[in-house]
Amino acid sequence: MPRGAELLGLPMTERPDTSAITRILWRGLRSRRRFVLTAALLAIVLAVLAVATMLVIHGVFATALPEHNTPAVVLLCGGAIGLRFVAAAASFLQRRTAAVIARGVGADLRRDLVTQIMHQPSETWIEHDHRWVSARFVHGTERIDNLLYRVFSAMVPAACAGLIIGAGLVWLNWQLTVAGILISPLAVVTQRIAQKRSAVDTAEFQQAFEDVARDSAFLFSHHALTRHRGYEQQEINRIGSTIDTLSSRAIAMTSGFARVAASQAFMTSVIALILMATGSILVIEGTTSAASVLAFYTGAVLLAGTVTQAGSAFPEIASGLESIRRLSEPPFDGQPTAEPTGELCEKLLPLQLSRVDIGHDDVLISGVDLQVSAGNHVVLRGANGSGKTTLLETILGLRPPLKGLVSAAGRRFDDLDPSSIRRRVGYVAQRPLLFHGSIADNLRYGRPGASIDELSSALDVVLADRWISELPEGIDTVIGDAGSRLSGGQAQQLAIARGLIGGPEMLVLDEPGNHLAQGLLPEILDRIAAAHPAMAIVTATHDADVISSADEHLLEAGSLVDLSRS
């Protein structure tokens, strides 16, 4: 965790390693060093303009006023107004530059995290609720954006002002400067105490926020299940409880921020009054002039304004630091299973597995020798858990073999870009993977340029055109979340049709007959073979009719036994 978290009093127990997120942020800042330097230079300009204003005020009261020189007073005051106008313009540019930095680095962070999540193994989504991951990603990255903006729009100007205006204050009156320095530790301690509790409140609020996001997403996604089980009131009560917790955490967090702001305002006014009293005493004793005190006080007010602005950034900074911590936890832990890059796969078939061992941590299937050629239909049959899906994932390049060689048209999978391999395959998972949108939207996913004719042809092959033609909106019909408006068989037909879009060299089907009417799968496969005679088909199934019509490979006892009747 960055050192700033400790300074802000964030709880320091059981912290994840935040170095991965920090590296992404630093890389983004380095790539925008021109903007970072511009923001710093503008902050320096603001501080210099404040010192210039102090000197003008000093000139008014030290020279023009004692000499009763009205034109000089008007000129100097007009100059002070001009300086503040320039300062306002510089402040606008400085804040705009800060926004460019924050949004740019935030965009880099989002892209890196999306890439990381995309390359995580499938087991990640078994361990983590995707609704929780989405909520943490969206809200966490936005809070980090706000943190970066406040750092460059408030903290950097405050640091520059502290150095430059502070030097000007020393030059004007070192006694008052010393008095301010002696008082400042009290302000720091007061702020530290207020911020420490507020940081804890911020962490608790973010947890409550994620709980509400997760629970409400579950209800919206599974409201049918809730109603089928007669569990409506219990769900309402459960989510109501998390909403009440969020409300109380929000009040606590807001109260914490208000406590920080109030303590800062109180200490600022106390320091100002003490400096005013000290300055008055010095003037009475004749050790300094009233002009110096007034100019000093003007500079102190300008400095206090900048410091107050920095203090007001505490809520965003505390939230951002907490989000960095949360985005450093799995699956955002900086340990992506990144896919290797390689040459594009321009030809997939024949696809060959040579002496391949397949599994997760332990070997499920050993010594696999398998070749899939154009026009072949290979069937994998075996008991549940025998490794059929794992074998299909290896064929797709989703899971590297534990041992052995997988090749496409004589080229090793290890030398090819995995995504380009999968673009030459149409894959249909056991459960149809559909999303809220129209039938056409779902068919075109991954192949956005597919024409209406391509869609219609694929639907005709899988016999889905029969029922789609009866829908009032036809192919533009919205199918609901995860295809909830479709029957299981209709969803399966759409998934198979999508696998045909784009003319893949090979179609991979994982238990495609689970939801189809008896006898429909063999008919669909015959139609696919007739429409695409050069396409290879690999099917994992228990359907006896499908098994009897194809090359057969039986999975049993952890090995692949070739029973092909060729």
QUIVENMO-V369955 format. One record per residue. N is the residue number from 0. RES is the residue in one small letter. SS is DSSP state (H for helix, E for strand, L for the rest). PHI is phi as a letter, one per 40 degrees, with the letter a starting at -180 (NA if undefined). NEAR is the number of other ideal C-beta (glycine too) atoms within 10 Angstrom. Layout:
N/RES/SS/PHI/NEAR, N/RES/SS/PHI/NEAR
//
This chain:
0/m/L/NA/19, 1/p/L/d/16, 2/r/H/d/7, 3/g/H/d/16, 4/a/H/c/21, 5/e/H/c/11, 6/l/H/c/13, 7/l/L/c/20, 8/g/L/g/18, 9/l/L/c/23, 10/p/L/d/14, 11/m/L/b/9, 12/t/L/c/4, 13/e/L/f/6, 14/r/L/c/13, 15/p/L/c/18, 16/d/L/c/14, 17/t/L/c/21, 18/s/H/c/12, 19/a/H/c/18, 20/i/H/c/26, 21/t/H/c/15, 22/r/H/c/12, 23/i/H/c/21, 24/l/H/c/20, 25/w/H/c/11, 26/r/H/c/14, 27/g/H/c/20, 28/l/H/c/17, 29/r/H/c/10, 30/s/H/c/13, 31/r/L/b/19, 32/r/H/c/10, 33/r/H/c/9, 34/f/H/c/20, 35/v/H/c/18, 36/l/H/c/11, 37/t/H/c/18, 38/a/H/c/25, 39/a/H/c/17, 40/l/H/c/14, 41/l/H/c/24, 42/a/H/c/27, 43/i/H/c/18, 44/v/H/d/20, 45/l/H/d/24, 46/a/H/c/26, 47/v/H/c/18, 48/l/H/c/21, 49/a/H/c/24, 50/v/H/c/21, 51/a/H/c/18, 52/t/H/c/23, 53/m/H/d/27, 54/l/H/c/20, 55/v/H/c/21, 56/i/H/c/21, 57/h/H/c/22, 58/g/H/c/19, 59/v/H/c/22, 60/f/H/c/19, 61/a/H/c/17, 62/t/H/b/14, 63/a/H/c/20, 64/l/L/c/17, 65/p/L/c/11, 66/e/L/c/10, 67/h/L/f/8, 68/n/L/c/14, 69/t/H/c/10, 70/p/H/d/8, 71/a/H/c/15, 72/v/H/c/17, 73/v/H/c/12, 74/l/H/c/15, 75/l/H/c/21, 76/c/H/c/14, 77/g/H/c/11, 78/g/H/c/16, 79/a/H/c/19, 80/i/H/c/12, 81/g/H/c/14, 82/l/H/c/19, 83/r/H/c/16, 84/f/H/c/11, 85/v/H/c/14, 86/a/H/c/20, 87/a/H/c/12, 88/a/H/c/12, 89/a/H/c/19, 90/s/H/c/19, 91/f/H/c/11, 92/l/H/c/15, 93/q/H/c/25, 94/r/H/c/17, 95/r/H/c/15, 96/t/H/c/23, 97/a/H/c/26, 98/a/H/c/17, 99/v/H/c/16, 100/i/H/c/23, 101/a/H/c/24, 102/r/H/c/13, 103/g/H/c/17, 104/v/H/c/26, 105/g/H/c/21, 106/a/H/c/13, 107/d/H/c/17, 108/l/H/c/23, 109/r/H/c/18, 110/r/H/c/12, 111/d/H/c/20, 112/l/H/c/23, 113/v/H/c/12, 114/t/H/c/12, 115/q/H/c/19, 116/i/H/c/18, 117/m/H/c/11, 118/h/L/c/13, 119/q/L/c/20, 120/p/L/c/15, 121/s/L/c/10, 122/e/L/c/10, 123/t/H/d/16, 124/w/H/c/13, 125/i/H/c/7, 126/e/H/c/10, 127/h/L/b/17, 128/d/L/c/12, 129/h/H/c/14, 130/r/H/c/17, 131/w/H/c/16, 132/v/H/c/19, 133/s/H/c/14, 134/a/H/c/19, 135/r/H/c/23, 136/f/H/c/19, 137/v/H/c/12, 138/h/H/c/17, 139/g/H/c/26, 140/t/H/c/20, 141/e/H/c/15, 142/r/H/c/25, 143/i/H/c/26, 144/d/H/d/22, 145/n/H/c/19, 146/l/H/d/25, 147/l/H/c/25, 148/y/H/c/22, 149/r/H/c/23, 150/v/H/c/20, 151/f/H/c/26, 152/s/H/c/24, 153/a/H/b/24, 154/m/H/c/20, 155/v/H/c/21, 156/p/H/d/27, 157/a/H/c/21, 158/a/H/c/16, 159/c/H/c/22, 160/a/H/c/27, 161/g/H/d/15, 162/l/H/c/11, 163/i/H/c/20, 164/i/H/c/24, 165/g/H/d/18, 166/a/H/c/13, 167/g/H/c/24, 168/l/H/c/22, 169/v/H/c/14, 170/w/H/c/15, 171/l/H/c/25, 172/n/L/a/24, 173/w/H/c/11, 174/q/H/c/15, 175/l/H/c/24, 176/t/H/c/20, 177/v/H/c/12, 178/a/H/c/18, 179/g/H/c/21, 180/i/H/c/11, 181/l/H/c/10, 182/i/H/c/15, 183/s/H/d/12, 184/p/H/d/9, 185/l/H/c/12, 186/a/H/c/19, 187/v/H/c/10, 188/v/H/c/11, 189/t/H/c/16, 190/q/H/c/18, 191/r/H/c/13, 192/i/H/c/14, 193/a/H/c/21, 194/q/H/c/25, 195/k/H/c/16, 196/r/H/c/15, 197/s/H/c/25, 198/a/H/c/24, 199/v/H/c/18, 200/d/H/c/20, 201/t/H/c/28, 202/a/H/c/20, 203/e/H/c/19, 204/f/H/c/22, 205/q/H/c/21, 206/q/H/c/14, 207/a/H/c/21, 208/f/H/c/19, 209/e/H/c/19, 210/d/H/c/19, 211/v/H/c/18, 212/a/H/c/19, 213/r/H/c/19, 214/d/H/c/19, 215/s/H/c/15, 216/a/H/c/16, 217/f/H/c/18, 218/l/H/c/16, 219/f/H/c/10, 220/s/H/c/14, 221/h/L/b/15, 222/h/H/c/14, 223/a/H/c/11, 224/l/H/c/12, 225/t/H/c/16, 226/r/H/c/11, 227/h/H/c/9, 228/r/L/c/11, 229/g/L/g/8, 230/y/L/b/13, 231/e/H/d/12, 232/q/H/c/9, 233/q/H/c/11, 234/e/H/c/18, 235/i/H/d/12, 236/n/H/c/9, 237/r/H/c/14, 238/i/H/c/16, 239/g/H/d/11, 240/s/H/c/12, 241/t/H/c/18, 242/i/H/c/15, 243/d/H/c/12, 244/t/H/c/17, 245/l/H/c/19, 246/s/H/c/12, 247/s/H/c/13, 248/r/H/c/21, 249/a/H/c/15, 250/i/H/c/12, 251/a/H/c/18, 252/m/H/c/24, 253/t/H/c/14, 254/s/H/c/13, 255/g/H/c/23, 256/f/H/c/21, 257/a/H/c/13, 258/r/H/c/16, 259/v/H/c/24, 260/a/H/c/17, 261/a/H/c/11, 262/s/H/c/18, 263/q/H/c/22, 264/a/H/c/13, 265/f/H/c/12, 266/m/H/c/19, 267/t/H/c/18, 268/s/H/c/11, 269/v/H/c/14, 270/i/H/c/18, 271/a/H/c/15, 272/l/H/c/10, 273/i/H/c/15, 274/l/H/c/22, 275/m/H/c/15, 276/a/H/c/11, 277/t/H/c/19, 278/g/H/c/22, 279/s/H/c/12, 280/i/H/c/12, 281/l/H/c/20, 282/v/H/c/16, 283/i/H/c/9, 284/e/H/c/8, 285/g/L/g/7, 286/t/L/c/11, 287/t/L/a/20, 288/s/L/b/16, 289/a/H/c/15, 290/a/H/c/20, 291/s/H/c/21, 292/v/H/c/22, 293/l/H/c/20, 294/a/H/c/25, 295/f/H/c/28, 296/y/H/c/20, 297/t/H/c/20, 298/g/H/c/27, 299/a/H/c/24, 300/v/H/c/13, 301/l/H/c/22, 302/l/H/c/22, 303/a/H/c/20, 304/g/H/c/14, 305/t/H/c/22, 306/v/H/c/20, 307/t/H/c/15, 308/q/H/c/17, 309/a/H/c/22, 310/g/H/c/22, 311/s/H/c/15, 312/a/L/c/19, 313/f/H/d/23, 314/p/H/d/20, 315/e/H/c/20, 316/i/H/c/25, 317/a/H/c/28, 318/s/H/c/25, 319/g/H/c/27, 320/l/H/c/25, 321/e/H/c/27, 322/s/H/c/24, 323/i/H/d/25, 324/r/H/c/23, 325/r/H/c/21, 326/l/L/c/24, 327/s/L/b/20, 328/e/L/c/14, 329/p/L/d/13, 330/p/L/c/20, 331/f/L/c/25, 332/d/L/b/16, 333/g/L/g/19, 334/q/L/b/12, 335/p/L/c/19, 336/t/L/c/10, 337/a/L/c/11, 338/e/L/c/15, 339/p/L/c/11, 340/t/L/c/10, 341/g/L/a/16, 342/e/E/c/10, 343/l/L/c/11, 344/c/L/c/23, 345/e/L/c/11, 346/k/L/a/12, 347/l/L/c/23, 348/l/L/c/19, 349/p/L/c/16, 350/l/E/c/26, 351/q/E/b/17, 352/l/E/b/23, 353/s/E/b/14, 354/r/E/f/12, 355/v/E/c/23, 356/d/E/b/16, 357/i/E/b/27, 358/g/E/i/18, 359/h/L/c/12, 360/d/L/c/5, 361/d/L/b/7, 362/v/E/c/16, 363/l/E/c/19, 364/i/E/b/25, 365/s/E/b/18, 366/g/E/g/16, 367/v/E/c/23, 368/d/E/b/12, 369/l/E/a/21, 370/q/E/b/14, 371/v/E/b/23, 372/s/L/b/13, 373/a/L/d/14, 374/g/L/g/13, 375/n/L/c/19, 376/h/E/b/19, 377/v/E/b/22, 378/v/E/b/24, 379/l/E/b/25, 380/r/E/b/21, 381/g/E/a/19, 382/a/L/c/10, 383/n/L/d/8, 384/g/L/g/10, 385/s/L/c/21, 386/g/L/h/26, 387/k/H/c/24, 388/t/H/c/19, 389/t/H/c/19, 390/l/H/c/28, 391/l/H/c/24, 392/e/H/c/19, 393/t/H/c/25, 394/i/H/c/27, 395/l/L/c/17, 396/g/L/g/21, 397/l/L/c/16, 398/r/L/b/18, 399/p/L/c/16, 400/p/L/c/21, 401/l/L/c/17, 402/k/E/a/14, 403/g/E/h/16, 404/l/E/b/13, 405/v/E/b/22, 406/s/E/b/17, 407/a/E/b/26, 408/a/L/f/14, 409/g/L/g/8, 410/r/E/b/15, 411/r/E/c/11, 412/f/H/d/23, 413/d/H/c/13, 414/d/H/c/12, 415/l/E/b/23, 416/d/L/c/17, 417/p/H/d/19, 418/s/H/c/13, 419/s/H/c/17, 420/i/H/c/22, 421/r/H/c/18, 422/r/L/c/17, 423/r/L/c/19, 424/v/E/b/23, 425/g/E/b/28, 426/y/E/b/22, 427/v/E/b/22, 428/a/L/c/15, 429/q/L/d/17, 430/r/L/b/16, 431/p/L/d/23, 432/l/L/c/15, 433/l/L/b/24, 434/f/L/b/12, 435/h/L/c/14, 436/g/L/i/17, 437/s/E/c/15, 438/i/H/d/26, 439/a/H/c/15, 440/d/H/d/16, 441/n/H/c/21, 442/l/H/c/25, 443/r/H/c/19, 444/y/L/c/15, 445/g/L/g/14, 446/r/L/b/16, 447/p/L/c/7, 448/g/L/c/8, 449/a/L/c/19, 450/s/L/c/10, 451/i/H/c/9, 452/d/H/c/8, 453/e/H/c/17, 454/l/H/c/22, 455/s/H/c/16, 456/s/H/c/16, 457/a/H/c/25, 458/l/H/c/25, 459/d/H/c/15, 460/v/H/c/20, 461/v/L/c/26, 462/l/L/g/16, 463/a/L/c/23, 464/d/H/c/19, 465/r/H/c/11, 466/w/H/c/14, 467/i/H/c/20, 468/s/L/c/10, 469/e/L/c/8, 470/l/L/c/13, 471/p/L/d/6, 472/e/L/b/10, 473/g/H/f/14, 474/i/H/c/19, 475/d/H/c/12, 476/t/L/c/15, 477/v/E/c/12, 478/i/L/c/21, 479/g/L/g/14, 480/d/H/c/16, 481/a/H/f/15, 482/g/H/g/23, 483/s/L/c/13, 484/r/L/c/15, 485/l/L/b/21, 486/s/L/c/12, 487/g/H/c/13, 488/g/H/c/18, 489/q/H/c/20, 490/a/H/c/21, 491/q/H/c/29, 492/q/H/c/28, 493/l/H/c/24, 494/a/H/c/25, 495/i/H/c/26, 496/a/H/c/27, 497/r/H/c/27, 498/g/H/c/24, 499/l/H/c/23, 500/i/L/c/21, 501/g/L/g/17, 502/g/L/g/13, 503/p/L/c/20, 504/e/L/c/22, 505/m/E/a/25, 506/l/E/b/23, 507/v/E/b/24, 508/l/E/b/28, 509/d/E/b/20, 510/e/L/f/22, 511/p/L/c/28, 512/g/L/c/22, 513/n/L/d/16, 514/h/L/b/20, 515/l/L/c/21, 516/a/L/c/10, 517/q/L/d/9, 518/g/L/g/11, 519/l/H/c/18, 520/l/H/c/24, 521/p/H/d/20, 522/e/H/c/14, 523/i/H/c/23, 524/l/H/c/26, 525/d/H/c/11, 526/r/H/c/14, 527/i/H/c/22, 528/a/H/c/18, 529/a/H/c/9, 530/a/H/c/14, 531/h/L/b/18, 532/p/L/c/9, 533/a/L/c/11, 534/m/L/c/20, 535/a/E/c/22, 536/i/E/b/21, 537/v/E/b/26, 538/t/E/b/25, 539/a/E/b/23, 540/t/L/a/22, 541/h/L/b/15, 542/d/L/c/22, 543/a/H/c/10, 544/d/H/c/14, 545/v/H/c/22, 546/i/H/c/18, 547/s/H/c/11, 548/s/L/b/15, 549/a/L/a/21, 550/d/E/d/18, 551/e/E/b/18, 552/h/E/b/21, 553/l/E/c/16, 554/l/E/c/22, 555/e/E/a/13, 556/a/L/f/10, 557/g/L/g/16, 558/s/E/a/15, 559/l/E/b/23, 560/v/E/b/11, 561/d/E/c/12, 562/l/L/b/12, 563/s/L/d/12, 564/r/L/c/7, 565/s/L/c/5
//
